[in-house]
């Protein structure tokens, strides 16, 4: 299977939306699901912008925004885990995926800064 980072981000955003749609309508769940949907989709959409970067500096900056959105997603998922909101299995899969995606983007940014 070909490794496609854009497809992985699309799946992460889509799976986050599906997970959020399974949450109830308490104040806390509404707040966290709105945040998770914004940040997970933001990561994917900003990655698309990074692919059209006009310079290495712009590429690094836009991938930095992707990383920021992924870290926000991870934090929302950590809160959901701590509070036990949502189904444990999908929540933990999303948390693991957000951590892996963060690590990938840290590597992309570091390599780009080093000139690689």
C-alpha positions in Angstrom: 0.0 0.0 0.0 1.3 3.4 -1.0 1.9 5.8 1.9 -0.2 8.9 1.4 -0.1 11.5 4.2 -3.0 13.5 2.8 -5.2 10.4 2.8 -4.1 9.7 6.4 -5.1 13.2 7.4 -8.4 12.9 5.6 -9.1 9.6 7.5 -8.1 11.2 10.8 -10.5 14.2 10.2 -13.3 11.9 9.0 -12.9 9.4 11.9 -12.9 12.4 14.3 -16.1 13.6 12.8 -17.7 10.1 13.1 -16.5 9.9 16.7 -17.9 13.3 17.5 -21.2 12.4 15.9 -21.5 9.6 18.4 -21.1 11.9 21.4 -24.2 13.2 23.3 -25.2 16.8 23.6 -23.9 17.7 27.0 -22.2 21.1 27.3 -18.8 19.5 27.7 -19.2 17.1 24.9 -20.5 19.8 22.5 -17.5 22.0 23.4 -15.0 19.2 22.9 -16.5 17.8 19.8 -16.6 21.3 18.1 -13.0 21.8 19.0 -11.9 18.3 17.8 -13.8 18.7 14.5 -12.2 22.2 13.9 -8.7 21.1 14.7 -8.7 17.7 13.0 -10.2 19.2 9.8 -7.9 22.2 10.1 -4.9 19.9 10.1 -6.0 18.3 6.8 -6.9 21.5 5.1 -3.7 23.3 6.1 -1.7 20.3 4.8 -3.3 21.0 1.5 -2.1 24.6 1.7 1.4 23.4 2.6 1.6 21.4 -0.5 1.3 24.6 -2.5 3.8 26.5 -0.5 5.8 29.1 -2.4 9.1 28.7 -0.6 10.8 26.4 2.0 10.0 29.0 4.7 6.3 29.0 3.7 6.3 25.2 3.7 7.8 25.1 7.2 5.3 27.7 8.4 2.3 26.0 7.0 3.4 22.6 8.3 3.8 24.2 11.7 0.2 25.2 11.5 -0.7 21.6 10.7 1.3 20.5 13.8 -0.5 23.0 15.9 -3.9 21.7 14.8 -2.8 18.1 15.5 -1.6 19.0 19.0 -5.0 20.7 19.6 -6.7 17.6 18.4 -4.5 15.4 20.7 -5.3 17.6 23.7 -9.1 17.4 23.1 -8.8 13.6 22.8 -6.7 13.5 26.0 -9.5 15.4 27.9 -12.1 13.0 26.4 -10.0 10.1 27.6 -9.5 11.6 31.1 -13.2 12.2 31.5 -14.3 8.9 29.9 -16.5 10.6 27.3 -17.2 8.7 24.1 -16.5 5.1 23.2 -13.1 4.0 24.5 -12.0 2.1 21.5 -12.4 4.8 18.8 -11.3 7.5 21.2 -8.0 5.6 21.9 -7.4 4.9 18.2 -7.8 8.6 17.5 -5.5 9.6 20.3 -2.8 7.2 19.1 -3.2 8.5 15.5 -2.9 12.1 16.6 0.3 11.3 18.4 1.7 9.5 15.4 0.7 12.4 13.1 2.3 14.9 15.4 5.6 12.9 15.3 5.5 12.8 11.5 5.1 16.6 11.3 7.8 17.3 13.8 10.1 15.2 11.6 8.9 17.0 8.4 9.5 20.4 10.0 13.0 19.5 11.4 14.1 18.0 8.1 12.9 21.0 6.2 14.7 23.4 8.6 17.9 21.3 8.2 17.6 21.7 4.4 16.5 18.1 3.8 
